[in-house]
């Protein structure tokens, strides 16, 4: 009998498993995929760590989380500075003085501010959707060239039908700083994410190619408690309907050249280009000397429940459905829910780790006091 059955060997499951082992608990981790690390999985090809499910760049300001991960890996000094292509012209991301210079030829923050102010949408209420939020932040030129069609491709929805909260993640700066993240701690594991997860799960029993839903009762019987990190609607047999996610298809190509595009991430913002971005994986590893390069075109796809879920679509319809599942989860005996899919939250990696840490702290404290139920749904 295990103390915990952990369903999912991604970031939440691996973090909880490590903390549980540190606390003297015995865990079994299962995953339906043939590998650990979830969507963070990296595969070494031609001496390059390929981000198989899209790029993952770790960043945070929480020293506790940074120190936790540094137990299992050494991070490189990669800094994300993506480029957006529109009409054959390259624009710096995130929006900064380089972007404004490329867009309008301005060279001072005051000129850039004046240009944006002249184009901003002025509302007497909070923005109600992504389009309104973008227009109130950066005005029409940037919205139409760099946001509107890219967003349509990315989310498979009109920006008017997406929540305003999505665009708030995109920084706007009036400095010549094109580091996408402002966080104190940034980088990518030098040996790849898969090696980091191997170290996190060292000493914990892991079984792959195991579908929890193929025999849920038998899986549950293996442990006193279950930590479930999968889709919460699937756990409850889609009782209230399906939650929607943004999903992707990847076209990956090995090229017999050393450098294809000169940057790790280049976005394509025009509607007639089918991919949202091209990833060149070796540029995530400064100094990589491979004679080949590997590129991945990231193409949005229509969602269906047999696809891999990447990003929750937190609009009003989906949140109403999720709230019903959340209520059920609060009363599910012996099962705790956590992670991007179970909490239906647009988490970054460090936020997933923080959520798992918070659950572990509450759970182990509750176990000591004899409390039988702890919830991750906050």
Secondary structure, 3 states (H helix, E strand, C coil): CEEEEEECCCHHHHHHHHHHHHCCCCEEEEECCCCCCHHHCEEEECCEEEECCCCCCEEECCHHHHHHHCCCCCECCCCCCCEEEECCEEEECCECHHHHHHHHCCCCHHHHHHHHHHHCCCCCCCCCCHHHHHHHHHHHHHHHHHHHHHHHHHHCCCHHHCCHHHHHHCCECCCCCCCCCCCCEEECECCCHHHHHHHHCCCCEEEECCCHHHCHHHHHCCEEEEEECCCHHHHCCCCCCCCCEEEEEEEEEEECCCCCCCCCEEEECCCCCCCCEEEEHHHHCCCCCCCCEEEEEEEEECCCCCCCCCEECCCHHHHHHHHHHHHHHHCCCCEEECCHHHHCCCCCHHHHHHHHHHHHHHHHHHHHHCCCCCCCCC
